[in-house]
Amino acid sequence: MDIPLARKMEGKKFMWDGGAYPTEAEAEQVMHGYEKDGFETRMFVEEGQYLVYSRRVVTAEKAEG
């Protein structure tokens, strides 16, 4: 299976976490962990495997003067 390391969705770049999960429930559990750590996530299904892609959510911080 040739899995792309990065995918663009909605104009944003998401990176594959390297896992191929056998069930949707396992992939969702992984996604929730990433989301708790401040990542956006997306799931894809390829050849019966669930793939998780994520990207760090950019937050603006006030610069110290």
CHARMM-style PDB file with segment names, atoms N, HN, CA, C and O in Angstrom:
ATOM      1  N   MET     1       0.851  -1.182   0.000  1.00  0.00      PROA
ATOM      2  CA  MET     1       0.000   0.000   0.000  1.00  0.00      PROA
ATOM      3  C   MET     1       0.893   1.241   0.000  1.00  0.00      PROA
ATOM      4  O   MET     1       1.782   1.382   0.840  1.00  0.00      PROA
ATOM      5  N   ASP     2       0.644   2.128  -0.947  1.00  0.00      PROA
ATOM      6  HN  ASP     2      -0.078   2.013  -1.630  1.00  0.00      PROA
ATOM      7  CA  ASP     2       1.428   3.356  -1.088  1.00  0.00      PROA
ATOM      8  C   ASP     2       0.633   4.510  -0.468  1.00  0.00      PROA
ATOM      9  O   ASP     2      -0.272   5.060  -1.096  1.00  0.00      PROA
ATOM     10  N   ILE     3       0.982   4.865   0.763  1.00  0.00      PROA
ATOM     11  HN  ILE     3       1.717   4.418   1.273  1.00  0.00      PROA
ATOM     12  CA  ILE     3       0.238   5.879   1.517  1.00  0.00      PROA
ATOM     13  C   ILE     3       0.971   7.215   1.445  1.00  0.00      PROA
ATOM     14  O   ILE     3       2.160   7.282   1.755  1.00  0.00      PROA
ATOM     15  N   PRO     4       0.275   8.283   1.040  1.00  0.00      PROA
ATOM     16  CA  PRO     4       0.920   9.602   1.021  1.00  0.00      PROA
ATOM     17  C   PRO     4       1.206  10.085   2.444  1.00  0.00      PROA
ATOM     18  O   PRO     4       0.357   9.969   3.328  1.00  0.00      PROA
ATOM     19  N   LEU     5       2.399  10.621   2.658  1.00  0.00      PROA
ATOM     20  HN  LEU     5       3.089  10.715   1.940  1.00  0.00      PROA
ATOM     21  CA  LEU     5       2.781  11.128   3.977  1.00  0.00      PROA
ATOM     22  C   LEU     5       2.047  12.414   4.332  1.00  0.00      PROA
ATOM     23  O   LEU     5       1.815  12.703   5.506  1.00  0.00      PROA
ATOM     24  N   ALA     6       1.682  13.185   3.306  1.00  0.00      PROA
ATOM     25  HN  ALA     6       1.870  12.951   2.352  1.00  0.00      PROA
ATOM     26  CA  ALA     6       0.977  14.452   3.540  1.00  0.00      PROA
ATOM     27  C   ALA     6      -0.214  14.534   2.591  1.00  0.00      PROA
ATOM     28  O   ALA     6      -0.178  14.030   1.468  1.00  0.00      PROA
ATOM     29  N   ARG     7      -1.257  15.177   3.071  1.00  0.00      PROA
ATOM     30  HN  ARG     7      -1.286  15.586   3.983  1.00  0.00      PROA
ATOM     31  CA  ARG     7      -2.445  15.437   2.248  1.00  0.00      PROA
ATOM     32  C   ARG     7      -2.898  16.854   2.517  1.00  0.00      PROA
ATOM     33  O   ARG     7      -2.833  17.344   3.645  1.00  0.00      PROA
ATOM     34  N   LYS     8      -3.371  17.520   1.438  1.00  0.00      PROA
ATOM     35  HN  LYS     8      -3.425  17.122   0.522  1.00  0.00      PROA
ATOM     36  CA  LYS     8      -3.936  18.854   1.596  1.00  0.00      PROA
ATOM     37  C   LYS     8      -5.445  18.739   1.624  1.00  0.00      PROA
ATOM     38  O   LYS     8      -6.058  18.149   0.733  1.00  0.00      PROA
ATOM     39  N   MET     9      -6.032  19.311   2.660  1.00  0.00      PROA
ATOM     40  HN  MET     9      -5.535  19.790   3.383  1.00  0.00      PROA
ATOM     41  CA  MET     9      -7.479  19.328   2.806  1.00  0.00      PROA
ATOM     42  C   MET     9      -7.897  20.722   3.235  1.00  0.00      PROA
ATOM     43  O   MET     9      -7.338  21.283   4.177  1.00  0.00      PROA
ATOM     44  N   GLU    10      -8.868  21.272   2.553  1.00  0.00      PROA
ATOM     45  HN  GLU    10      -9.322  20.816   1.788  1.00  0.00      PROA
ATOM     46  CA  GLU    10      -9.376  22.601   2.889  1.00  0.00      PROA
ATOM     47  C   GLU    10      -8.251  23.635   2.921  1.00  0.00      PROA
ATOM     48  O   GLU    10      -8.271  24.564   3.728  1.00  0.00      PROA
ATOM     49  N   GLY    11      -7.272  23.462   2.037  1.00  0.00      PROA
ATOM     50  HN  GLY    11      -7.256  22.708   1.381  1.00  0.00      PROA
ATOM     51  CA  GLY    11      -6.152  24.392   1.963  1.00  0.00      PROA
ATOM     52  C   GLY    11      -5.130  24.241   3.074  1.00  0.00      PROA
ATOM     53  O   GLY    11      -4.251  25.090   3.222  1.00  0.00      PROA
ATOM     54  N   LYS    12      -5.231  23.162   3.869  1.00  0.00      PROA
ATOM     55  HN  LYS    12      -5.946  22.473   3.749  1.00  0.00      PROA
ATOM     56  CA  LYS    12      -4.321  22.936   4.986  1.00  0.00      PROA
ATOM     57  C   LYS    12      -3.572  21.624   4.775  1.00  0.00      PROA
ATOM     58  O   LYS    12      -4.125  20.669   4.229  1.00  0.00      PROA
ATOM     59  N   LYS    13      -2.329  21.580   5.204  1.00  0.00      PROA
ATOM     60  HN  LYS    13      -1.880  22.356   5.648  1.00  0.00      PROA
ATOM     61  CA  LYS    13      -1.509  20.389   5.049  1.00  0.00      PROA
ATOM     62  C   LYS    13      -1.586  19.531   6.312  1.00  0.00      PROA
ATOM     63  O   LYS    13      -1.313  20.005   7.415  1.00  0.00      PROA
ATOM     64  N   PHE    14      -1.961  18.266   6.137  1.00  0.00      PROA
ATOM     65  HN  PHE    14      -2.183  17.881   5.241  1.00  0.00      PROA
ATOM     66  CA  PHE    14      -2.035  17.302   7.225  1.00  0.00      PROA
ATOM     67  C   PHE    14      -0.984  16.223   6.988  1.00  0.00      PROA
ATOM     68  O   PHE    14      -0.731  15.835   5.847  1.00  0.00      PROA
ATOM     69  N   MET    15      -0.377  15.742   8.063  1.00  0.00      PROA
ATOM     70  HN  MET    15      -0.583  16.057   8.990  1.00  0.00      PROA
ATOM     71  CA  MET    15       0.659  14.712   7.979  1.00  0.00      PROA
ATOM     72  C   MET    15       0.135  13.397   8.567  1.00  0.00      PROA
ATOM     73  O   MET    15      -0.552  13.385   9.589  1.00  0.00      PROA
ATOM     74  N   TRP    16       0.477  12.293   7.897  1.00  0.00      PROA
ATOM     75  HN  TRP    16       1.035  12.303   7.067  1.00  0.00      PROA
ATOM     76  CA  TRP    16       0.078  10.970   8.350  1.00  0.00      PROA
ATOM     77  C   TRP    16       0.872  10.602   9.596  1.00  0.00      PROA
ATOM     78  O   TRP    16       2.065  10.895   9.672  1.00  0.00      PROA
ATOM     79  N   ASP    17       0.235   9.968  10.567  1.00  0.00      PROA
ATOM     80  HN  ASP    17      -0.734   9.729  10.504  1.00  0.00      PROA
ATOM     81  CA  ASP    17       0.922   9.599  11.808  1.00  0.00      PROA
ATOM     82  C   ASP    17       1.706   8.299  11.679  1.00  0.00      PROA
ATOM     83  O   ASP    17       2.408   7.913  12.614  1.00  0.00      PROA
ATOM     84  N   GLY    18       1.603   7.621  10.548  1.00  0.00      PROA
ATOM     85  HN  GLY    18       1.033   7.935   9.789  1.00  0.00      PROA
ATOM     86  CA  GLY    18       2.381   6.401  10.313  1.00  0.00      PROA
ATOM     87  C   GLY    18       1.660   5.128  10.713  1.00  0.00      PROA
ATOM     88  O   GLY    18       2.159   4.029  10.468  1.00  0.00      PROA
ATOM     89  N   GLY    19       0.483   5.263  11.330  1.00  0.00      PROA
ATOM     90  HN  GLY    19       0.078   6.155  11.529  1.00  0.00      PROA
ATOM     91  CA  GLY    19      -0.269   4.085  11.747  1.00  0.00      PROA
ATOM     92  C   GLY    19      -1.332   3.702  10.736  1.00  0.00      PROA
ATOM     93  O   GLY    19      -1.870   4.555  10.030  1.00  0.00      PROA
ATOM     94  N   ALA    20      -1.633   2.400  10.671  1.00  0.00      PROA
ATOM     95  HN  ALA    20      -1.195   1.707  11.245  1.00  0.00      PROA
ATOM     96  CA  ALA    20      -2.731   1.892   9.868  1.00  0.00      PROA
ATOM     97  C   ALA    20      -3.597   1.091  10.829  1.00  0.00      PROA
ATOM     98  O   ALA    20      -3.229  -0.016  11.223  1.00  0.00      PROA
ATOM     99  N   TYR    21      -4.737   1.639  11.206  1.00  0.00      PROA
ATOM    100  HN  TYR    21      -5.036   2.538  10.886  1.00  0.00      PROA
ATOM    101  CA  TYR    21      -5.570   1.071  12.254  1.00  0.00      PROA
ATOM    102  C   TYR    21      -6.630   0.150  11.655  1.00  0.00      PROA
ATOM    103  O   TYR    21      -7.256   0.502  10.655  1.00  0.00      PROA
ATOM    104  N   PRO    22      -6.841  -1.018  12.249  1.00  0.00      PROA
ATOM    105  CA  PRO    22      -7.777  -1.992  11.684  1.00  0.00      PROA
ATOM    106  C   PRO    22      -9.250  -1.633  11.863  1.00  0.00      PROA
ATOM    107  O   PRO    22     -10.099  -2.125  11.121  1.00  0.00      PROA
ATOM    108  N   THR    23      -9.562  -0.778  12.845  1.00  0.00      PROA
ATOM    109  HN  THR    23      -8.871  -0.378  13.448  1.00  0.00      PROA
ATOM    110  CA  THR    23     -10.967  -0.407  13.059  1.00  0.00      PROA
ATOM    111  C   THR    23     -11.110   1.109  13.150  1.00  0.00      PROA
ATOM    112  O   THR    23     -10.170   1.823  13.500  1.00  0.00      PROA
ATOM    113  N   GLU    24     -12.306   1.576  12.826  1.00  0.00      PROA
ATOM    114  HN  GLU    24     -13.069   0.996  12.541  1.00  0.00      PROA
ATOM    115  CA  GLU    24     -12.595   3.001  12.923  1.00  0.00      PROA
ATOM    116  C   GLU    24     -12.500   3.466  14.370  1.00  0.00      PROA
ATOM    117  O   GLU    24     -12.036   4.574  14.639  1.00  0.00      PROA
ATOM    118  N   ALA    25     -12.941   2.615  15.312  1.00  0.00      PROA
ATOM    119  HN  ALA    25     -13.318   1.715  15.094  1.00  0.00      PROA
ATOM    120  CA  ALA    25     -12.898   2.974  16.732  1.00  0.00      PROA
ATOM    121  C   ALA    25     -11.468   3.226  17.202  1.00  0.00      PROA
ATOM    122  O   ALA    25     -11.223   4.170  17.953  1.00  0.00      PROA
ATOM    123  N   GLU    26     -10.520   2.390  16.769  1.00  0.00      PROA
ATOM    124  HN  GLU    26     -10.719   1.623  16.159  1.00  0.00      PROA
ATOM    125  CA  GLU    26      -9.114   2.595  17.152  1.00  0.00      PROA
ATOM    126  C   GLU    26      -8.582   3.905  16.578  1.00  0.00      PROA
ATOM    127  O   GLU    26      -7.895   4.656  17.269  1.00  0.00      PROA
ATOM    128  N   ALA    27      -8.898   4.175  15.322  1.00  0.00      PROA
ATOM    129  HN  ALA    27      -9.456   3.565  14.760  1.00  0.00      PROA
ATOM    130  CA  ALA    27      -8.443   5.414  14.694  1.00  0.00      PROA
ATOM    131  C   ALA    27      -9.043   6.626  15.400  1.00  0.00      PROA
ATOM    132  O   ALA    27      -8.354   7.623  15.615  1.00  0.00      PROA
ATOM    133  N   GLU    28     -10.329   6.544  15.763  1.00  0.00      PROA
ATOM    134  HN  GLU    28     -10.889   5.733  15.588  1.00  0.00      PROA
ATOM    135  CA  GLU    28     -10.966   7.660  16.465  1.00  0.00      PROA
ATOM    136  C   GLU    28     -10.333   7.895  17.831  1.00  0.00      PROA
ATOM    137  O   GLU    28     -10.194   9.040  18.262  1.00  0.00      PROA
ATOM    138  N   GLN    29      -9.953   6.829  18.509  1.00  0.00      PROA
ATOM    139  HN  GLN    29     -10.066   5.899  18.159  1.00  0.00      PROA
ATOM    140  CA  GLN    29      -9.296   6.970  19.813  1.00  0.00      PROA
ATOM    141  C   GLN    29      -7.965   7.709  19.658  1.00  0.00      PROA
ATOM    142  O   GLN    29      -7.638   8.579  20.465  1.00  0.00      PROA
ATOM    143  N   VAL    30      -7.210   7.367  18.633  1.00  0.00      PROA
ATOM    144  HN  VAL    30      -7.476   6.661  17.977  1.00  0.00      PROA
ATOM    145  CA  VAL    30      -5.936   8.045  18.358  1.00  0.00      PROA
ATOM    146  C   VAL    30      -6.185   9.514  18.015  1.00  0.00      PROA
ATOM    147  O   VAL    30      -5.466  10.399  18.478  1.00  0.00      PROA
ATOM    148  N   MET    31      -7.210   9.761  17.200  1.00  0.00      PROA
ATOM    149  HN  MET    31      -7.794   9.041  16.823  1.00  0.00      PROA
ATOM    150  CA  MET    31      -7.543  11.129  16.810  1.00  0.00      PROA
ATOM    151  C   MET    31      -7.884  11.980  18.032  1.00  0.00      PROA
ATOM    152  O   MET    31      -7.441  13.124  18.131  1.00  0.00      PROA
ATOM    153  N   HSD    32      -8.659  11.438  18.952  1.00  0.00      PROA
ATOM    154  HN  HSD    32      -9.019  10.508  18.872  1.00  0.00      PROA
ATOM    155  CA  HSD    32      -9.034  12.194  20.149  1.00  0.00      PROA
ATOM    156  C   HSD    32      -7.796  12.550  20.976  1.00  0.00      PROA
ATOM    157  O   HSD    32      -7.729  13.634  21.556  1.00  0.00      PROA
ATOM    158  N   GLY    33      -6.823  11.646  21.031  1.00  0.00      PROA
ATOM    159  HN  GLY    33      -6.878  10.765  20.559  1.00  0.00      PROA
ATOM    160  CA  GLY    33      -5.578  11.939  21.740  1.00  0.00      PROA
ATOM    161  C   GLY    33      -4.839  13.105  21.111  1.00  0.00      PROA
ATOM    162  O   GLY    33      -4.338  13.982  21.815  1.00  0.00      PROA
ATOM    163  N   TYR    34      -4.768  13.117  19.777  1.00  0.00      PROA
ATOM    164  HN  TYR    34      -5.175  12.404  19.205  1.00  0.00      PROA
ATOM    165  CA  TYR    34      -4.117  14.228  19.083  1.00  0.00      PROA
ATOM    166  C   TYR    34      -4.873  15.535  19.326  1.00  0.00      PROA
ATOM    167  O   TYR    34      -4.264  16.580  19.554  1.00  0.00      PROA
ATOM    168  N   GLU    35      -6.203  15.465  19.277  1.00  0.00      PROA
ATOM    169  HN  GLU    35      -6.698  14.616  19.092  1.00  0.00      PROA
ATOM    170  CA  GLU    35      -7.010  16.677  19.461  1.00  0.00      PROA
ATOM    171  C   GLU    35      -6.826  17.256  20.860  1.00  0.00      PROA
ATOM    172  O   GLU    35      -6.822  18.476  21.025  1.00  0.00      PROA
ATOM    173  N   LYS    36      -6.674  16.407  21.861  1.00  0.00      PROA
ATOM    174  HN  LYS    36      -6.677  15.416  21.728  1.00  0.00      PROA
ATOM    175  CA  LYS    36      -6.419  16.892  23.230  1.00  0.00      PROA
ATOM    176  C   LYS    36      -5.082  17.616  23.312  1.00  0.00      PROA
ATOM    177  O   LYS    36      -4.899  18.497  24.152  1.00  0.00      PROA
ATOM    178  N   ASP    37      -4.143  17.241  22.435  1.00  0.00      PROA
ATOM    179  HN  ASP    37      -4.292  16.525  21.753  1.00  0.00      PROA
ATOM    180  CA  ASP    37      -2.827  17.876  22.404  1.00  0.00      PROA
ATOM    181  C   ASP    37      -2.783  19.079  21.464  1.00  0.00      PROA
ATOM    182  O   ASP    37      -1.705  19.610  21.198  1.00  0.00      PROA
ATOM    183  N   GLY    38      -3.948  19.521  20.952  1.00  0.00      PROA
ATOM    184  HN  GLY    38      -4.824  19.089  21.168  1.00  0.00      PROA
ATOM    185  CA  GLY    38      -4.009  20.736  20.146  1.00  0.00      PROA
ATOM    186  C   GLY    38      -3.845  20.536  18.650  1.00  0.00      PROA
ATOM    187  O   GLY    38      -3.472  21.472  17.944  1.00  0.00      PROA
ATOM    188  N   PHE    39      -4.116  19.330  18.149  1.00  0.00      PROA
ATOM    189  HN  PHE    39      -4.419  18.569  18.723  1.00  0.00      PROA
ATOM    190  CA  PHE    39      -4.008  19.054  16.718  1.00  0.00      PROA
ATOM    191  C   PHE    39      -5.389  19.004  16.082  1.00  0.00      PROA
ATOM    192  O   PHE    39      -6.376  18.657  16.729  1.00  0.00      PROA
ATOM    193  N   GLU    40      -5.441  19.363  14.785  1.00  0.00      PROA
ATOM    194  HN  GLU    40      -4.639  19.645  14.259  1.00  0.00      PROA
ATOM    195  CA  GLU    40      -6.611  19.092  13.962  1.00  0.00      PROA
ATOM    196  C   GLU    40      -6.380  17.710  13.372  1.00  0.00      PROA
ATOM    197  O   GLU    40      -5.238  17.360  13.076  1.00  0.00      PROA
ATOM    198  N   THR    41      -7.427  16.914  13.192  1.00  0.00      PROA
ATOM    199  HN  THR    41      -8.355  17.198  13.433  1.00  0.00      PROA
ATOM    200  CA  THR    41      -7.253  15.567  12.658  1.00  0.00      PROA
ATOM    201  C   THR    41      -8.256  15.275  11.546  1.00  0.00      PROA
ATOM    202  O   THR    41      -9.326  15.879  11.472  1.00  0.00      PROA
ATOM    203  N   ARG    42      -7.879  14.333  10.687  1.00  0.00      PROA
ATOM    204  HN  ARG    42      -7.010  13.843  10.747  1.00  0.00      PROA
ATOM    205  CA  ARG    42      -8.751  13.818   9.630  1.00  0.00      PROA
ATOM    206  C   ARG    42      -8.484  12.321   9.511  1.00  0.00      PROA
ATOM    207  O   ARG    42      -7.376  11.858   9.785  1.00  0.00      PROA
ATOM    208  N   MET    43      -9.504  11.569   9.100  1.00  0.00      PROA
ATOM    209  HN  MET    43     -10.404  11.946   8.878  1.00  0.00      PROA
ATOM    210  CA  MET    43      -9.367  10.137   8.920  1.00  0.00      PROA
ATOM    211  C   MET    43      -9.652   9.767   7.465  1.00  0.00      PROA
ATOM    212  O   MET    43     -10.543  10.330   6.829  1.00  0.00      PROA
ATOM    213  N   PHE    44      -8.883   8.815   6.957  1.00  0.00      PROA
ATOM    214  HN  PHE    44      -8.160   8.357   7.475  1.00  0.00      PROA
ATOM    215  CA  PHE    44      -9.090   8.272   5.617  1.00  0.00      PROA
ATOM    216  C   PHE    44      -9.119   6.765   5.713  1.00  0.00      PROA
ATOM    217  O   PHE    44      -8.514   6.181   6.612  1.00  0.00      PROA
ATOM    218  N   VAL    45      -9.821   6.132   4.789  1.00  0.00      PROA
ATOM    219  HN  VAL    45     -10.312   6.607   4.058  1.00  0.00      PROA
ATOM    220  CA  VAL    45      -9.846   4.675   4.717  1.00  0.00      PROA
ATOM    221  C   VAL    45      -9.232   4.273   3.389  1.00  0.00      PROA
ATOM    222  O   VAL    45      -9.683   4.711   2.330  1.00  0.00      PROA
ATOM    223  N   GLU    46      -8.193   3.433   3.447  1.00  0.00      PROA
ATOM    224  HN  GLU    46      -7.826   3.078   4.307  1.00  0.00      PROA
ATOM    225  CA  GLU    46      -7.554   2.912   2.247  1.00  0.00      PROA
ATOM    226  C   GLU    46      -7.290   1.432   2.441  1.00  0.00      PROA
ATOM    227  O   GLU    46      -6.662   1.016   3.415  1.00  0.00      PROA
ATOM    228  N   GLU    47      -7.783   0.639   1.490  1.00  0.00      PROA
ATOM    229  HN  GLU    47      -8.293   0.977   0.699  1.00  0.00      PROA
ATOM    230  CA  GLU    47      -7.590  -0.810   1.508  1.00  0.00      PROA
ATOM    231  C   GLU    47      -7.994  -1.429   2.848  1.00  0.00      PROA
ATOM    232  O   GLU    47      -7.315  -2.322   3.356  1.00  0.00      PROA
ATOM    233  N   GLY    48      -9.097  -0.954   3.413  1.00  0.00      PROA
ATOM    234  HN  GLY    48      -9.650  -0.230   3.001  1.00  0.00      PROA
ATOM    235  CA  GLY    48      -9.614  -1.509   4.650  1.00  0.00      PROA
ATOM    236  C   GLY    48      -8.884  -1.071   5.914  1.00  0.00      PROA
ATOM    237  O   GLY    48      -9.198  -1.549   7.004  1.00  0.00      PROA
ATOM    238  N   GLN    49      -7.920  -0.171   5.783  1.00  0.00      PROA
ATOM    239  HN  GLN    49      -7.666   0.218   4.897  1.00  0.00      PROA
ATOM    240  CA  GLN    49      -7.167   0.347   6.926  1.00  0.00      PROA
ATOM    241  C   GLN    49      -7.586   1.797   7.174  1.00  0.00      PROA
ATOM    242  O   GLN    49      -7.844   2.547   6.233  1.00  0.00      PROA
ATOM    243  N   TYR    50      -7.651   2.177   8.435  1.00  0.00      PROA
ATOM    244  HN  TYR    50      -7.442   1.567   9.200  1.00  0.00      PROA
ATOM    245  CA  TYR    50      -8.005   3.539   8.816  1.00  0.00      PROA
ATOM    246  C   TYR    50      -6.722   4.317   9.077  1.00  0.00      PROA
ATOM    247  O   TYR    50      -5.885   3.903   9.879  1.00  0.00      PROA
ATOM    248  N   LEU    51      -6.577   5.441   8.395  1.00  0.00      PROA
ATOM    249  HN  LEU    51      -7.257   5.778   7.744  1.00  0.00      PROA
ATOM    250  CA  LEU    51      -5.375   6.266   8.493  1.00  0.00      PROA
ATOM    251  C   LEU    51      -5.709   7.590   9.162  1.00  0.00      PROA
ATOM    252  O   LEU    51      -6.738   8.198   8.866  1.00  0.00      PROA
ATOM    253  N   VAL    52      -4.841   8.035  10.062  1.00  0.00      PROA
ATOM    254  HN  VAL    52      -4.005   7.541  10.302  1.00  0.00      PROA
ATOM    255  CA  VAL    52      -5.054   9.287  10.782  1.00  0.00      PROA
ATOM    256  C   VAL    52      -4.030  10.318  10.309  1.00  0.00      PROA
ATOM    257  O   VAL    52      -2.825  10.067  10.302  1.00  0.00      PROA
ATOM    258  N   TYR    53      -4.539  11.472   9.917  1.00  0.00      PROA
ATOM    259  HN  TYR    53      -5.518  11.676   9.923  1.00  0.00      PROA
ATOM    260  CA  TYR    53      -3.709  12.603   9.518  1.00  0.00      PROA
ATOM    261  C   TYR    53      -3.968  13.742  10.504  1.00  0.00      PROA
ATOM    262  O   TYR    53      -5.094  13.934  10.964  1.00  0.00      PROA
ATOM    263  N   SER    54      -2.921  14.485  10.818  1.00  0.00      PROA
ATOM    264  HN  SER    54      -2.007  14.329  10.444  1.00  0.00      PROA
ATOM    265  CA  SER    54      -3.083  15.569  11.785  1.00  0.00      PROA
ATOM    266  C   SER    54      -2.237  16.775  11.386  1.00  0.00      PROA
ATOM    267  O   SER    54      -1.321  16.679  10.569  1.00  0.00      PROA
ATOM    268  N   ARG    55      -2.570  17.894  11.981  1.00  0.00      PROA
ATOM    269  HN  ARG    55      -3.314  17.973  12.644  1.00  0.00      PROA
ATOM    270  CA  ARG    55      -1.779  19.119  11.819  1.00  0.00      PROA
ATOM    271  C   ARG    55      -1.912  19.923  13.096  1.00  0.00      PROA
ATOM    272  O   ARG    55      -2.952  19.912  13.753  1.00  0.00      PROA
ATOM    273  N   ARG    56      -0.848  20.614  13.432  1.00  0.00      PROA
ATOM    274  HN  ARG    56      -0.002  20.623  12.898  1.00  0.00      PROA
ATOM    275  CA  ARG    56      -0.838  21.458  14.633  1.00  0.00      PROA
ATOM    276  C   ARG    56      -1.704  22.679  14.361  1.00  0.00      PROA
ATOM    277  O   ARG    56      -1.577  23.316  13.316  1.00  0.00      PROA
ATOM    278  N   VAL    57      -2.572  22.999  15.290  1.00  0.00      PROA
ATOM    279  HN  VAL    57      -2.675  22.481  16.139  1.00  0.00      PROA
ATOM    280  CA  VAL    57      -3.395  24.197  15.177  1.00  0.00      PROA
ATOM    281  C   VAL    57      -2.535  25.391  15.549  1.00  0.00      PROA
ATOM    282  O   VAL    57      -1.962  25.440  16.637  1.00  0.00      PROA
ATOM    283  N   VAL    58      -2.448  26.352  14.643  1.00  0.00      PROA
ATOM    284  HN  VAL    58      -2.914  26.313  13.758  1.00  0.00      PROA
ATOM    285  CA  VAL    58      -1.632  27.541  14.886  1.00  0.00      PROA
ATOM    286  C   VAL    58      -2.448  28.541  15.687  1.00  0.00      PROA
ATOM    287  O   VAL    58      -3.562  28.904  15.310  1.00  0.00      PROA
ATOM    288  N   THR    59      -1.874  28.975  16.796  1.00  0.00      PROA
ATOM    289  HN  THR    59      -0.969  28.679  17.102  1.00  0.00      PROA
ATOM    290  CA  THR    59      -2.527  30.004  17.604  1.00  0.00      PROA
ATOM    291  C   THR    59      -1.617  31.220  17.668  1.00  0.00      PROA
ATOM    292  O   THR    59      -0.398  31.101  17.797  1.00  0.00      PROA
ATOM    293  N   ALA    60      -2.218  32.360  17.578  1.00  0.00      PROA
ATOM    294  HN  ALA    60      -3.208  32.457  17.473  1.00  0.00      PROA
ATOM    295  CA  ALA    60      -1.450  33.609  17.629  1.00  0.00      PROA
ATOM    296  C   ALA    60      -1.087  33.916  19.082  1.00  0.00      PROA
ATOM    297  O   ALA    60      -1.933  33.875  19.974  1.00  0.00      PROA
ATOM    298  N   GLU    61       0.183  34.220  19.293  1.00  0.00      PROA
ATOM    299  HN  GLU    61       0.871  34.252  18.568  1.00  0.00      PROA
ATOM    300  CA  GLU    61       0.629  34.620  20.612  1.00  0.00      PROA
ATOM    301  C   GLU    61       1.058  36.077  20.574  1.00  0.00      PROA
ATOM    302  O   GLU    61       1.627  36.540  19.585  1.00  0.00      PROA
ATOM    303  N   LYS    62       0.792  36.773  21.618  1.00  0.00      PROA
ATOM    304  HN  LYS    62       0.330  36.397  22.421  1.00  0.00      PROA
ATOM    305  CA  LYS    62       1.167  38.177  21.682  1.00  0.00      PROA
ATOM    306  C   LYS    62       2.680  38.276  21.874  1.00  0.00      PROA
ATOM    307  O   LYS    62       3.243  37.668  22.785  1.00  0.00      PROA
ATOM    308  N   ALA    63       3.322  39.042  21.013  1.00  0.00      PROA
ATOM    309  HN  ALA    63       2.865  39.535  20.273  1.00  0.00      PROA
ATOM    310  CA  ALA    63       4.765  39.213  21.101  1.00  0.00      PROA
ATOM    311  C   ALA    63       5.126  40.133  22.252  1.00  0.00      PROA
ATOM    312  O   ALA    63       4.480  41.151  22.497  1.00  0.00      PROA
ATOM    313  N   GLU    64       6.193  39.734  22.957  1.00  0.00      PROA
ATOM    314  HN  GLU    64       6.718  38.906  22.758  1.00  0.00      PROA
ATOM    315  CA  GLU    64       6.654  40.581  24.044  1.00  0.00      PROA
ATOM    316  C   GLU    64       7.528  41.685  23.472  1.00  0.00      PROA
ATOM    317  O   GLU    64       8.347  41.456  22.583  1.00  0.00      PROA
ATOM    318  N   GLY    65       7.338  42.871  23.995  1.00  0.00      PROA
ATOM    319  HN  GLY    65       6.672  43.057  24.717  1.00  0.00      PROA
ATOM    320  CA  GLY    65       7.917  44.028  23.400  1.00  0.00      PROA
ATOM    321  C   GLY    65       9.233  44.426  23.767  1.00  0.00      PROA
ATOM    322  OT1 GLY    65       9.741  45.425  23.258  1.00  0.00      PROA
TER     323      GLY     65
END
